[in-house]
Amino acid sequence: MGLSLTGLNEDVLLHTISYLNTFQSLLSLASTCRLLHKLVVPEYLYKTVFLPLSRPCSKTEALERGPRWLFEPGSTVGHAARSLTLRGPYMLRDSWLLPAEAVPQAMPHLSHIAITDYLHSGLIATVSEILARQPHLISLSLKCAFRGLEPPPTLRLHTFDLYDWTSDAVYIVGHHTPLGVFLLSQRQTLRHLSLHAINIEWELKLTEGEELVWLHVTELELDISSIDPMCYFHIAHAFPSVQHYHTTEPQRSWIAQQPNLPFIRRLESLSGEWEDMKHALDVGARLRRIIVSSSDLTEGIDLEACLPQSIQGLTLTIQAQHCQVLEVLASAAPSLEYLAINIKAGWHSPSNTQKILQYINAVASRFASLRYLSVSLYWVDRPDLTAHSDTFTGIAAAGSCPSLCAISLSGSDDRELCWRRIFDSRDGHGRFVQVSEEDGEESRKYYDWPWVYENEN
C-alpha cells in the first residue's frame, strides 16, 4: 500500500507545498484535511496580497470592503505575505487610505511590491516611505511614473520593472540623475531589468574602461527612445550575463556594432521583430526562445531562416487570412515545446472561428514534444470563446497531440480560458480540465521559459 500525502514527514510536506504558487491550488489543498489546513494557512495561502481586488466608488466603500483582517491587531496573516500589489482606491488622487507605517507593520516580510496605478504627487512621499521600511524587498515593479520617488539606497533588488506609458515624464539615465543613480546602486544584485516608457534617454557611457557592469542581469528590456550620439554604448561589456533581451527600433544600430556582437551570440531568448531573429542567427546566436509580437508573420518571411532547429518556445502574431503560413512551422521548429499564437481579426463569423481553431489544432498535432499551446483571437469575446472551447480542448485531448499538458484560449477582453491535462485510470491519454486564470498563468510561466523558471523556484 502506497504512502499517503499526509503520511509524509512535515518538513517534506512543507517543501512540497512551497511549489504551489497560486491561491486556488493552495486553498484546494488546505480544504482537504485539518493537517494540511494547518500547514497551508496562513503561511502559504497569503503569500500574495492585492489591495484591493476591485475599485469601489468612494473612500467609505474602500474602507468597508478593505481587508481589515490584514491590519487588525494580532493578525498573523500579514506576516505570511511576501508579495503586495497596490492598485485601485488605495491610491486615490490626494490621499492614502492607509497610514504609511501600516503596510510594513502588518507585512514585515515583503520581498515583492508592485504598483499598477498612476502615482499622484500626494502619494509619492508615502510610497517612498513604504519602500524605505521594507528591508527584505528584492523585487519592485512600477507601472506608473518613477519621477519623484526616492527608493532608499539600501535596497538590493533582484528585479526592477518600470512601465510608464501614461505620463510625459522624461527619464534620463545618467551618472547624476535619480533613475541613473538608482540603477547604478543596484549593480551587484540586479538580475531582471525592464525599462519601458515614452521618453527614456540613456546617457551613461558604458565603455570597456569604466566599471559600469551589471554582472548578474539575465533578463534585459530597454525600450529607450534615444541614445546620446556621443555615448558609446558597449552593451556586451555592461551586461555580460544576459540570456533574454528585448530590442526595439532605436536600438538596432547598437546591436549592429561590432563590440556588441558577442552579446547577441550568447542570447538564449530574444524579443523583437523577425529581422532581429534572422540577424541573431546570422551572427551565431543559439536561441531557444523567440517572441515576435510587434510584427506579423506573413508569406514573405522565411521561417526556416528565422527559427533555429533548437528553438523550444515561440510567440508570434499572424493575420487570420494568413494562417496557412503555419504549415511549415513543424518542419522549421521540430523541437518546439511552447507555442503562443496571436491571431488578428479577419474572419468574424462563428463558423470561421471554429475553422481557425481546428486548423491550429491540426498544426499543433504535428509537433512531437509540444507541451503548451496558447491561442489569442483578437475579435472574439468571452461568450464566443466558451462556445468553441469544448471542441478545441476535445480535439487535443483525443490524442492528436498527446504531449500537450496545458492550453490557453483568450479573446478581445484579455480574459483567458485555461486547461490542464490530468491523467487517471479512465483514459490513457488523459483529459483536460478547466483551471483558474491564475493557475493558467502559472502554467504559462513554467512552459514559456522552463530552464529559467526551475532555477528561480
C-alpha positions in Angstrom: 0.0 0.0 0.0 1.4 3.4 -1.0 2.2 6.2 1.4 -0.5 8.9 1.6 0.4 12.6 1.3 -0.4 13.2 4.9 1.9 10.3 5.9 4.9 12.2 4.8 7.3 14.0 7.2 6.2 17.5 7.9 9.4 19.0 6.5 8.8 17.1 3.3 5.2 18.3 3.2 6.2 21.9 3.7 8.8 21.7 0.9 6.2 20.2 -1.4 3.7 22.9 -0.6 6.2 25.6 -1.4 6.0 24.6 -5.1 2.3 25.6 -5.2 2.2 29.3 -6.2 -1.5 30.0 -6.9 -4.2 30.9 -4.4 -6.7 28.4 -5.8 -4.3 25.5 -5.6 -3.3 26.3 -2.1 -6.9 26.8 -1.0 -7.9 23.5 -2.5 -5.1 21.7 -0.7 -6.0 23.5 2.6 -9.6 22.3 2.3 -8.8 18.6 2.3 -8.0 18.0 5.9 -7.0 19.7 9.2 -3.3 18.8 8.9 -2.9 20.4 5.5 -5.1 23.4 6.6 -2.7 24.0 9.5 0.3 23.8 7.2 -1.1 26.0 4.4 -2.9 28.7 6.4 -1.7 31.3 6.7 2.0 30.8 5.9 1.5 29.8 2.2 -2.1 30.8 1.4 -1.5 34.5 1.9 2.0 34.8 0.2 0.4 37.2 -2.4 -1.8 40.1 -1.4 -3.7 42.5 -3.7 -5.0 45.8 -2.2 -7.8 45.9 -3.3 -9.3 43.3 -5.7 -11.8 45.8 -7.2 -12.3 49.6 -7.4 -15.0 50.9 -5.1 -16.6 54.2 -5.8 -15.6 56.1 -2.7 -13.2 56.1 0.3 -16.0 54.9 2.6 -16.7 51.9 0.4 -13.0 51.2 0.1 -12.6 51.1 3.9 -15.7 49.0 4.3 -14.6 46.5 1.7 -10.9 46.7 2.5 -9.0 43.8 4.1 -9.5 44.7 7.7 -8.4 41.1 8.6 -4.9 42.1 7.3 -4.4 45.1 9.5 -6.2 44.0 12.7 -4.0 43.9 15.8 -2.6 40.5 16.4 -3.3 39.3 12.9 -0.7 36.7 11.6 -1.9 36.8 8.0 0.2 39.8 7.1 3.3 38.1 8.4 2.9 35.4 5.7 2.7 38.0 2.9 5.7 38.1 0.5 4.1 39.9 -2.5 2.0 43.0 -2.4 0.2 44.7 -5.3 -1.2 48.2 -4.7 -3.9 49.5 -7.0 -7.4 51.0 -7.1 -8.8 53.1 -4.2 -5.8 52.7 -2.0 -4.1 55.0 -4.5 -6.6 57.8 -4.8 -5.8 61.3 -6.1 -4.7 63.2 -3.0 -4.7 60.8 -0.1 -3.7 57.3 1.0 -6.4 55.3 2.8 -3.7 53.5 4.9 -1.0 55.1 7.1 2.4 54.6 5.5 3.6 52.7 8.6 0.6 50.3 8.4 2.0 48.3 5.5 5.4 47.4 6.9 3.9 46.8 10.4 1.3 44.4 9.1 3.5 42.8 6.4 7.1 43.0 7.6 8.5 40.2 5.3 7.6 41.6 1.9 10.0 40.7 -0.9 8.0 42.0 -3.9 6.0 45.2 -4.3 4.1 46.1 -7.5 2.3 49.4 -8.1 -0.1 49.3 -11.0 -1.8 52.7 -10.9 -0.6 56.2 -11.7 1.0 57.8 -8.7 -0.4 61.3 -8.0 2.0 63.8 -6.4 0.3 63.5 -2.9 1.3 59.8 -2.7 4.9 59.8 -3.9 6.3 60.5 -0.4 4.1 57.8 1.1 5.3 55.2 -1.3 8.9 56.2 -0.8 8.4 55.8 2.9 6.9 52.3 2.5 9.9 51.2 0.3 12.3 52.6 3.0 10.6 50.3 5.6 11.0 47.1 3.7 14.4 45.6 4.4 13.6 42.3 2.6 12.5 43.8 -0.7 14.1 42.3 -3.7 11.5 43.0 -6.4 10.0 46.3 -7.4 7.5 46.7 -10.3 6.2 50.2 -11.2 3.5 50.5 -13.8 3.5 54.2 -13.1 5.8 57.2 -13.1 9.1 56.9 -11.3 9.6 60.6 -11.2 9.7 61.9 -7.6 10.1 58.5 -6.0 13.1 58.1 -3.7 13.8 54.4 -3.2 16.4 54.1 -0.4 20.0 53.4 -1.4 20.0 50.4 0.9 17.7 48.5 -1.4 19.3 45.5 -3.1 16.8 44.4 -5.7 16.9 41.3 -7.9 14.1 42.7 -10.2 13.2 46.2 -11.3 10.5 46.9 -13.8 9.4 50.4 -14.9 6.4 50.7 -17.3 5.3 54.3 -17.8 3.2 54.8 -21.0 0.8 57.3 -19.4 2.9 60.2 -18.3 5.0 62.7 -20.3 7.9 62.3 -17.9 11.4 62.4 -19.4 13.7 59.9 -17.7 17.5 60.5 -18.1 19.7 57.6 -17.2 22.9 59.4 -16.3 25.6 59.4 -13.6 23.8 62.0 -11.5 20.1 61.6 -12.4 17.7 59.9 -10.0 17.0 56.9 -12.2 20.6 56.6 -13.2 21.9 56.8 -9.6 19.3 54.2 -8.5 20.3 51.7 -11.3 24.0 52.2 -10.5 23.3 51.4 -6.9 21.8 48.0 -7.9 24.7 46.7 -10.0 25.7 44.0 -7.5 22.3 42.3 -7.1 20.0 43.1 -10.1 19.0 40.1 -12.2 16.0 41.3 -14.2 15.8 44.9 -15.6 13.0 46.3 -17.7 12.7 50.0 -18.7 9.6 50.9 -20.8 8.5 54.5 -21.1 7.7 57.1 -23.8 10.8 59.2 -23.0 13.9 57.4 -21.7 17.2 58.8 -22.6 20.4 56.9 -21.9 23.5 59.0 -21.2 25.7 56.5 -19.2 28.8 56.0 -21.2 29.4 52.3 -20.8 32.8 51.6 -22.2 35.5 49.0 -21.5 37.4 51.4 -19.3 34.6 52.1 -16.9 33.4 49.9 -14.0 29.7 50.1 -15.0 28.8 46.5 -15.2 25.5 44.8 -14.1 27.1 41.4 -13.8 24.1 39.3 -12.7 21.4 40.6 -15.1 20.0 37.7 -17.1 16.8 39.4 -18.5 17.1 42.8 -20.0 14.5 45.0 -21.7 15.5 48.6 -22.6 12.7 50.3 -24.5 14.7 53.6 -24.8 13.7 56.5 -27.0 17.1 57.8 -27.7 20.8 57.4 -27.0 23.2 60.3 -26.7 25.1 60.3 -30.1 28.4 60.8 -28.2 27.6 57.8 -25.9 29.4 54.6 -26.9 27.0 52.0 -25.6 29.0 48.8 -25.2 26.1 46.6 -24.1 28.2 43.4 -24.2 30.5 44.9 -21.5 27.8 46.4 -19.4 25.5 43.3 -19.3 27.8 40.2 -19.7 25.3 37.6 -18.4 22.1 38.4 -20.3 20.2 35.4 -21.6 17.0 37.3 -22.7 16.9 40.6 -24.5 14.1 42.8 -25.8 15.1 45.0 -28.7 13.2 47.9 -30.4 13.8 50.1 -33.4 16.1 52.7 -31.8 18.4 50.0 -30.5 19.2 48.2 -33.8 22.1 50.5 -34.5 23.8 49.5 -31.2 23.2 45.8 -31.8 24.9 46.0 -35.2 28.0 47.5 -33.7 30.9 45.0 -33.8 31.7 45.2 -30.0 28.1 44.2 -29.2 28.0 41.0 -31.4 29.2 38.8 -28.6 26.2 39.9 -26.6 23.9 38.7 -29.4 25.7 35.4 -29.8 25.2 34.3 -26.2 21.5 35.1 -26.1 19.1 32.2 -25.5 15.9 34.3 -25.7 15.1 37.3 -27.9 12.1 39.6 -28.2 11.7 41.8 -31.3 10.8 41.6 -35.0 11.5 38.8 -37.5 14.5 40.7 -38.9 16.1 40.7 -35.4 15.7 36.9 -35.2 17.4 36.5 -38.6 20.3 38.8 -37.6 20.8 37.0 -34.3 21.0 33.6 -36.1 23.3 35.0 -38.8 25.9 36.1 -36.1 25.7 32.8 -34.4 23.1 33.0 -31.6 21.7 29.7 -30.4 18.2 30.9 -29.5 15.9 28.6 -27.5 13.0 31.2 -27.1 11.7 33.8 -29.6 9.0 36.4 -29.1 7.7 38.3 -32.1 4.6 40.4 -31.1 5.3 43.7 -32.9 5.2 42.4 -36.5 3.0 39.9 -38.3 4.1 36.6 -39.7 3.5 36.8 -43.5 4.2 34.7 -46.6 7.3 36.8 -47.3 9.0 35.6 -44.1 11.3 32.6 -44.4 10.6 30.7 -41.1 13.5 28.3 -41.6 15.9 31.3 -41.9 14.4 33.0 -38.8 14.0 29.9 -36.5 16.8 27.7 -35.2 16.2 24.0 -35.2 16.8 24.0 -31.4 14.1 26.5 -30.6 11.8 25.4 -27.7 9.5 28.4 -27.2 7.8 30.7 -29.8 5.4 33.6 -29.6 4.1 35.0 -32.8 1.4 37.2 -34.3 -0.5 36.5 -37.6 -3.4 37.8 -39.6 -6.3 35.3 -39.7 -6.2 35.1 -43.5 -2.5 34.1 -43.4 -2.8 31.2 -41.1 -1.7 28.8 -43.9 1.9 30.2 -43.3 1.9 28.0 -40.2 2.0 24.9 -42.4 5.8 24.8 -42.4 6.2 25.6 -38.7 6.6 22.0 -37.5 9.5 21.4 -40.0 11.1 24.7 -39.2 11.0 24.2 -35.4 10.6 20.4 -34.7 11.6 20.7 -31.1 9.0 23.3 -30.1 7.5 22.8 -26.6 5.8 26.2 -26.1 3.7 27.9 -28.8 1.7 31.1 -28.4 -0.2 32.4 -31.4 -1.9 35.8 -31.5 -4.4 35.9 -34.4 -5.7 39.3 -35.6 -9.2 40.0 -36.9 -10.0 38.9 -40.4 -12.9 36.4 -40.2 -15.7 37.3 -37.8 -18.3 34.6 -38.2 -18.6 31.7 -35.6 -18.0 29.1 -38.3 -14.7 30.7 -39.4 -13.6 30.9 -35.7 -14.3 27.2 -35.4 -12.3 26.5 -38.6 -9.3 28.5 -37.3 -9.3 26.7 -34.0 -9.5 23.3 -35.9 -6.6 24.4 -38.1 -4.5 25.4 -35.1 -5.1 22.0 -33.6 -4.0 20.4 -36.8 -0.8 22.4 -36.8 -0.2 21.6 -33.1 -0.6 17.8 -33.7 2.5 17.8 -36.0 4.8 18.5 -33.0 6.1 15.6 -31.1 7.0 17.4 -28.0 4.6 20.4 -27.7 3.6 20.9 -24.1 1.8 24.3 -24.0 -0.5 25.9 -26.6 -1.9 29.4 -26.3 -4.3 31.0 -28.9 -5.5 34.6 -28.7 -8.3 35.6 -31.0 -8.5 39.4 -31.1 -12.0 39.7 -32.5 -13.7 37.1 -30.3 -15.5 37.8 -27.0 -15.6 35.5 -24.0 -19.1 34.0 -24.7 -18.0 33.0 -28.2 -14.8 31.5 -26.8 -16.8 29.4 -24.3 -18.9 28.1 -27.2 -15.8 26.8 -29.0 -13.7 25.7 -26.1 -15.1 22.2 -25.8 -14.3 21.4 -29.4 -10.8 23.0 -29.1 -9.8 21.1 -26.0 -11.6 17.9 -27.1 -9.5 17.6 -30.2 -6.3 18.0 -28.3 -7.4 15.5 -25.6 -8.5 13.0 -28.2 -4.9 12.0 -28.7 -3.9 14.2 -31.7 -1.3 15.9 -29.5 -0.5 13.6 -26.6 2.4 15.6 -25.4 0.3 18.7 -24.7 -0.1 19.5 -21.0 -1.8 22.9 -20.9 -3.9 25.1 -23.1 -5.0 28.8 -23.0 -7.6 30.4 -25.1 -8.3 34.2 -24.9 -10.2 36.8 -26.8 -10.7 40.6 -27.1 -11.3 41.2 -23.4 -7.9 39.7 -22.4 -9.6 37.2 -20.1 -8.5 33.6 -20.6 -10.0 30.1 -20.5 -7.3 27.8 -19.3 -7.0 24.0 -19.1 -4.5 21.4 -17.7 -4.3 17.8 -18.7 -4.8 15.3 -15.9 -4.4 11.5 -16.0 -6.4 8.8 -14.3 -7.3 5.2 -14.8 -10.3 6.1 -17.1 -8.3 7.4 -20.0 -4.8 6.6 -21.1 -4.4 9.9 -23.0 -5.6 12.0 -20.0 -8.3 14.7 -20.2 -8.3 18.4 -20.0 -9.9 20.1 -17.0 -10.5 23.9 -16.8 -8.5 25.8 -14.2 -8.5 29.4 -13.0 -6.7 32.1 -14.9 -4.2 32.3 -12.0 -3.3 28.6 -12.4 -3.2 29.1 -16.2 -0.7 31.9 -15.8 1.4 29.7 -13.6 1.4 27.1 -16.4 2.4 29.7 -19.0 5.3 30.9 -16.9 6.6 27.4 -16.4 6.4 26.3 -20.0 7.4 29.6 -21.6 10.9 29.5 -20.2 11.3 26.4 -18.1 15.1 26.3 -17.7 15.0 29.7 -16.0 11.7 29.1 -14.1 13.1 26.0 -12.4 16.3 27.7 -11.3 14.3 30.5 -9.6 11.6 28.5 -7.9 
